[in-house]
Amino acid sequence: MDIEQARFNMIEQQIRTWDVLNQDVLDLLFKIKREEYVPPAYRMLAFSDLELPLGHGEVMLAPKLEARMLQELELKKTDKVLEIGTGSGYMTALLASSARLVHTVERIPEFKMQAEKKLAEHGITNVVAEVGDAARGWPRQGPYDAIVLTGSVPILAEAFLESLTVGGRLLAIIGEAPAMRARLYTRYSESGMRHDDLFETVIPMLYNAPQVEKFIF
């Protein structure tokens, strides 16, 4: 396989056509080598429009979704970011290359250690990785300028919104299959929050995510 041609095709045929047009994001997709974060057994599928198994029932999100999420966050080099779900470390690398500092939380210790190793190998040093269950918030390192959840939640825990700075953004996939939507929250003042629904998609749910109360009559 011609790796660079496959990367080019992924960006031009999958990602750009999914309304990812920010040149800084597109340039970063050439720079951060996705195939080096993919499990070895799936390396040949690194540039496919697929979720890839990571083990423990978890997946690496499709490339176009990671790129779109990154674009919508509009990160600045001064931002402190919280990532919920480290996974392979690829999204972490994208975030870290766009921001000042990334706090990433992963519930599976093996994933956390593997991601730290990969990030270090690629000279990415502005990441603090922790093991924990953060599906209902992770305020201990807050407040944050940006927060991204890499798994879906039926409802968003209020603790996440409370951890945003003024001007801070949070991107989450909210809902239950088959009806989920990417929602971007923005804190525009100490007491003001707005949200915009961006696009529809379906991704696996975060472990221990808060659930919608269902009434039984």
C-alpha positions as CSV (number, residue, x, y, z in Angstrom):
1,M,0.0,0.0,0.0
2,D,1.2,3.5,-0.9
3,I,0.7,5.1,2.6
4,E,0.9,8.7,1.5
5,Q,-1.4,8.2,-1.4
6,A,-3.9,6.4,0.9
7,R,-3.6,9.3,3.4
8,F,-4.2,11.8,0.5
9,N,-7.3,9.9,-0.7
10,M,-8.7,9.7,2.9
11,I,-8.4,13.5,3.2
12,E,-9.7,14.4,-0.2
13,Q,-12.4,11.8,-0.6
14,Q,-13.7,11.2,2.9
15,I,-12.8,14.2,5.0
16,R,-12.9,17.2,2.7
17,T,-16.3,16.0,1.3
18,W,-17.7,15.9,4.9
19,D,-17.4,19.7,5.2
20,V,-14.0,19.7,6.8
21,L,-12.4,22.6,5.0
22,N,-10.3,24.3,7.7
23,Q,-6.8,24.2,6.2
24,D,-5.0,23.9,9.5
25,V,-7.0,20.8,10.3
26,L,-6.3,19.3,6.9
27,D,-2.6,20.0,7.2
28,L,-2.6,18.4,10.6
29,L,-4.1,15.2,9.2
30,F,-1.1,15.0,6.9
31,K,1.3,15.6,9.8
32,I,-0.1,13.3,12.5
33,K,0.3,9.8,11.1
34,R,-2.9,8.0,11.8
35,E,-1.6,4.6,10.9
36,E,0.9,4.7,13.8
37,Y,-2.0,4.9,16.3
38,V,-4.1,2.1,14.8
39,P,-3.8,-1.4,16.3
40,P,-1.2,-3.4,14.1
41,A,-3.9,-5.9,13.0
42,Y,-5.8,-3.1,11.4
43,R,-3.0,-1.0,10.0
44,M,-4.1,-1.7,6.4
45,L,-7.5,-0.2,7.3
46,A,-6.1,3.0,8.9
47,F,-7.5,5.2,6.2
48,S,-10.8,3.5,5.7
49,D,-14.1,5.2,6.5
50,L,-14.6,2.8,9.4
51,E,-14.6,2.5,13.1
52,L,-11.7,0.2,14.1
53,P,-11.7,-2.2,17.1
54,L,-9.3,-1.3,19.9
55,G,-10.2,-4.2,22.2
56,H,-12.2,-4.2,25.4
57,G,-15.3,-3.4,23.3
58,E,-14.0,0.0,22.3
59,V,-13.4,1.5,18.9
60,M,-11.3,4.1,17.1
61,L,-13.7,6.6,15.5
62,A,-13.9,7.0,11.7
63,P,-11.4,9.5,10.3
64,K,-14.0,12.0,9.0
65,L,-15.7,12.2,12.4
66,E,-12.4,12.9,14.3
67,A,-11.5,15.6,11.7
68,R,-15.0,17.2,11.9
69,M,-15.0,17.2,15.7
70,L,-11.5,18.9,15.7
71,Q,-12.7,21.5,13.2
72,E,-15.8,22.4,15.1
73,L,-13.9,23.0,18.4
74,E,-11.9,25.8,16.7
75,L,-9.0,25.3,19.1
76,K,-6.4,28.0,19.8
77,K,-2.8,27.5,20.9
78,T,-3.7,28.9,24.3
79,D,-6.5,26.5,25.0
80,K,-6.6,23.9,27.8
81,V,-8.6,20.9,26.6
82,L,-10.3,18.0,28.3
83,E,-10.7,14.8,26.3
84,I,-13.0,12.1,27.6
85,G,-11.8,8.7,26.2
86,T,-8.2,8.5,25.2
87,G,-8.6,5.3,23.1
88,S,-5.8,4.9,20.6
89,G,-4.3,8.4,21.4
90,Y,-4.8,9.6,17.8
91,M,-7.5,12.2,18.6
92,T,-5.3,13.2,21.6
93,A,-2.4,13.9,19.3
94,L,-4.6,16.0,17.0
95,L,-5.9,18.0,20.0
96,A,-2.4,18.4,21.5
97,S,-1.1,19.7,18.2
98,S,-3.8,22.4,18.2
99,A,-3.8,23.5,21.8
100,R,-1.6,24.4,24.8
101,L,-2.4,21.4,27.0
102,V,-4.6,18.4,26.9
103,H,-6.0,16.5,29.9
104,T,-7.2,13.1,28.6
105,V,-9.1,10.6,30.7
106,E,-9.3,6.9,29.9
107,R,-11.0,4.2,32.0
108,I,-8.9,1.3,30.6
109,P,-5.3,1.5,32.0
110,E,-3.9,-0.4,29.0
111,F,-5.1,2.2,26.6
112,K,-3.8,5.0,28.7
113,M,-0.3,3.5,28.8
114,Q,-0.2,2.6,25.1
115,A,-1.3,6.2,24.2
116,E,1.3,7.8,26.4
117,K,4.0,5.6,24.8
118,K,2.9,6.6,21.3
119,L,2.6,10.3,22.1
120,A,6.1,10.3,23.6
121,E,7.5,8.5,20.6
122,H,6.1,11.3,18.4
123,G,7.4,14.1,20.6
124,I,4.0,15.2,21.9
125,T,4.7,16.3,25.5
126,N,1.7,18.6,26.3
127,V,-0.7,15.8,27.4
128,V,-1.6,14.7,30.9
129,A,-3.2,11.3,30.8
130,E,-5.2,9.8,33.7
131,V,-7.1,6.7,34.3
132,G,-10.7,7.2,35.5
133,D,-14.4,7.1,34.7
134,A,-15.2,10.6,33.4
135,A,-18.5,9.9,31.7
136,R,-20.2,12.3,34.2
137,G,-17.6,15.0,34.3
138,W,-13.9,15.6,35.3
139,P,-13.8,18.9,37.1
140,R,-10.5,18.3,39.0
141,Q,-8.3,19.9,36.3
142,G,-10.8,22.5,35.2
143,P,-11.9,24.9,34.1
144,Y,-11.3,24.0,30.4
145,D,-11.4,26.1,27.3
146,A,-12.6,23.1,25.3
147,I,-14.0,19.6,26.1
148,V,-14.6,16.7,23.7
149,L,-16.3,13.4,24.4
150,T,-15.2,10.6,22.1
151,G,-18.2,8.4,22.9
152,S,-21.9,9.3,22.8
153,V,-24.1,10.1,25.8
154,P,-27.9,9.9,26.0
155,I,-27.8,13.0,28.1
156,L,-24.9,15.3,28.9
157,A,-23.9,15.6,32.6
158,E,-24.2,19.1,33.8
159,A,-20.8,18.9,35.4
160,F,-19.2,19.2,32.0
161,L,-20.8,22.5,31.2
162,E,-19.9,23.8,34.7
163,S,-16.3,23.1,33.8
164,L,-16.1,25.4,30.8
165,T,-14.5,28.8,30.9
166,V,-16.3,31.8,29.4
167,G,-15.7,31.4,25.7
168,G,-15.3,27.6,26.2
169,R,-16.7,25.0,23.8
170,L,-17.9,21.5,24.4
171,L,-18.5,19.0,21.6
172,A,-20.5,15.8,22.3
173,I,-22.6,13.3,20.4
174,I,-25.9,13.2,22.2
175,G,-28.9,10.8,22.0
176,E,-29.5,7.2,21.5
177,A,-29.2,5.1,18.3
178,P,-30.5,5.6,15.7
179,A,-31.0,9.3,16.5
180,M,-27.8,11.0,17.7
181,R,-26.5,14.4,16.9
182,A,-23.3,16.3,17.3
183,R,-23.9,19.2,19.6
184,L,-21.6,22.2,20.2
185,Y,-22.1,24.1,23.5
186,T,-20.5,27.5,23.9
187,R,-20.3,29.4,27.2
188,Y,-20.7,33.1,26.2
189,S,-20.9,34.5,29.8
190,E,-20.7,33.3,33.4
191,S,-24.4,32.4,33.3
192,G,-25.0,32.1,29.5
193,M,-24.8,28.9,27.4
194,R,-25.9,28.3,23.9
195,H,-25.8,25.1,21.8
196,D,-25.9,24.3,18.1
197,D,-26.8,20.9,16.6
198,L,-24.2,20.3,13.8
199,F,-24.9,17.0,12.1
200,E,-26.3,13.5,12.7
201,T,-24.1,10.5,13.4
202,V,-24.1,7.3,15.5
203,I,-21.1,6.2,17.6
204,P,-20.7,3.8,20.6
205,M,-21.8,5.1,24.0
206,L,-19.4,6.1,26.7
207,Y,-19.2,3.5,29.5
208,N,-21.3,4.5,32.5
209,A,-22.9,7.5,30.6
210,P,-25.9,9.0,32.4
211,Q,-29.2,7.7,31.1
212,V,-32.5,9.2,30.2
213,E,-35.0,8.4,32.9
214,K,-37.7,6.1,31.4
215,F,-41.1,6.1,33.1
216,I,-43.0,2.8,33.3
217,F,-46.8,3.1,33.6
